[in-house]
Amino acid sequence: MHTSNRIGRRAALAGLAGAAVASSARAQAPVSLRLFTGGQQRPDVMRRILDVFQERNPGIRAEVEVGGATSDQQQQYLNTVLASRDSALDVVLIDVIRPAQWAAARWAEPLDAYLGAERDAIMARYLPAYREANVVGGRVMALPYFADAQFLYFRRDLLAKHQVAPPKTWDELSAGAQKILAAEAAANPSLRGFATAGAPIEGTVCSFLVPLWGMGGALTDAQGKLALDPAQAQRALGLWADLRAKNVTPANLAEIATDRIRVDMQAGNLIFAMQWGYAWNRFQNDADSQVKDRIGVVPLPSFAGGTPATCVGGWQLAVSAFSKNKEAAVKLVRFLSSLEVSKMQAIAASHLPVFPEVYEDAEVLAANPWFRDARPVVLGARARPVTPRYAEVSEAIRTSMNGFLAGTRTADQALADMTQRLTPVLR
Amino acid sequence: MARLRVGPLERAERRLGYALLAPALLLLLAVVLYPIATLLWTSTQQLHLAQPWLEGFVGLENYARAMDDPRFWSALGVTLIYVGVTVPGAILCGLGLALLANLPFRVKWPVRLGLLLPWALPLVFAGLIFRWFFEYEQGVVNAVLRLFGAAPLRWLSTPDLAFISTSTAIVWKSSSFVALVLLAGLQAIPSSLYEAAAVDGASAWQRFRHVTLPMLRPAIVVALIFRTITAIQTFDIPYAMTGGGPGHSTETLAMYVHRTTIDVLDFGYGSALAALMFLLSLALTSLYIRQTRRDEGTG
């Protein structure tokens, strides 16, 4: 009785297995993909986009894994996963500064073979900055998901109330902020004039580079060698020292990370902010936003007589070299880096498009009126140094800047530290 | 007590003993010795994932680099200050807590729970909680300062204040472990000693000074050793509260090791730094152990 029961069960199992084999002959066995994204890159929107992908590709399931809030926290986690050659992640959303490092460490699967003859045609459709950022040593290491640059966000209502025009220069910003702060201090003692990233995080690198570039300076020459002019760099840092001395920036600027700026502005406590594109959608659509329809976005100010500068940002899709489902992963990346998804993101998350034509799309402009003027800013944005040792470059800049913004290092000391540590890396 | 002869039976027994010990010994080799050996080997390599083409044996070059690295010395200094401040701090607070918990409360569990809770909390959580305490705009500490009309302080981005706020968090977090160890020690002191001291007319202070403290000494040494080792490894709380900032002013050795290996992917140099940190642990703990040996010898 017992034995016959067991035999019966075995027969049933064999039958099931046979059925599975038969069905896999008809439709491929479902492939499960895992995609890593940062918490700031709107995983909720990613999920919605993945649902569309799954609907069109019934054989593939895609899960989202959400990582740290800042680019460097995410990379710390990814470093441990990838250095141990873990195959858990198939597709990873990486910051625009990473492809060179990923190529050197051989973490990203080069995509050229998968793109085949279409390679050049596909790459030609993207904005030039993203075409360049994702090709390392002639090989396509990743495909762009969305573009980004820093803009000046401002409180339209407060500027109008106090007859301050959106500033074109840093001096105008400083004067305007002081005027509004003086008048509004009684009504809102928490109101601050201007914020940019100052904590020891990746965003703070741009807080150094933007005024440096604005002064006409550069960090590296065309060969990627350190070419920092100390006098110029010191004048660039003078911008933040001056805004701080005039109480335009918050006293704790050295503690402020990128998303904190968004939170403060969303709570109605900031007049001006140097911020990336994603913040617009949060200001307009978050339930707790105090500033819906009260925010304007313009290019960053310049120094009097200079030209405005901004950092290239944006997020790229890499296929992990350790993925066990590379074919499916590439298929997903191709979809996520398509014009269609670029438009979906622009509308749902104010993610700047990587395709020039999406900036003129009527639906996109209805959701983000400021995109009309954003394309020239993205086109003119400058890249942070491209080197496999970018992590060290970033670390040297952000910690020196953090010490300077905290007031513990003078501009001279901070620049000396930075130069000493960058010289052996950028040579 | 000299062993004259070892009989065949005894030898067989001993062999069996070794055989029985072998699995534990192998496990220990695998999880302790192997990683340490790998670490030491890696520390003699140039192994930087962003520059894989430079990989190779470099001897003691990574150690020489550390000796010339001002950031290593700064991190070492910060670590030693953390040891110097948070170890005595935690011992004092822990002793206070243990004495308090040892009072004859009728209901003991709330006190015990209060003792256990900070210990049970993950370090990073404690760091995040304290970061919000000391936050500039919304933190409770600055709220109190404002209440008394004082100017708010930049607790997390002024070097001295950042050190004070992180040390406070560390002492809060680690006192409870010290208190648990000391409480066990306190409860092992026979009450007859206190009764005898009371009969001799000793005051409460004298009873504490001449009965409690000497009897508690072994427990204090155990707590000191554990606390010192964890203080040398200080990482989570400053990492969560300041990220080592402002600049590098609260960056400990463990944080520098983490940054070098996990951020920069320079495994060779990071391993050398970790080996140096291991040496520091070894040096400080052997000091304690020698001290306790001497105690046992004289006592």
Interface residues (C-beta under 8 A of the other chain):
Chain A: D72 Q75 Q76 N79 T80 A83 Q101 A104 A105 R106 S190 A199 P200 I201 P250 A251 N252 A254 E255 P388 R389 Y390 A391 E392 E395 T399 S400 N402 G403 L405 A406 G407 T408 R409 D417
Chain B: H48 L49 A50 Q51 P52 E135 Y136 E137 P152 R154 L156 S157 T158 P159 G243 G244 G245 P246 G247 H248 S249 R259 I262 D263 V264 L265
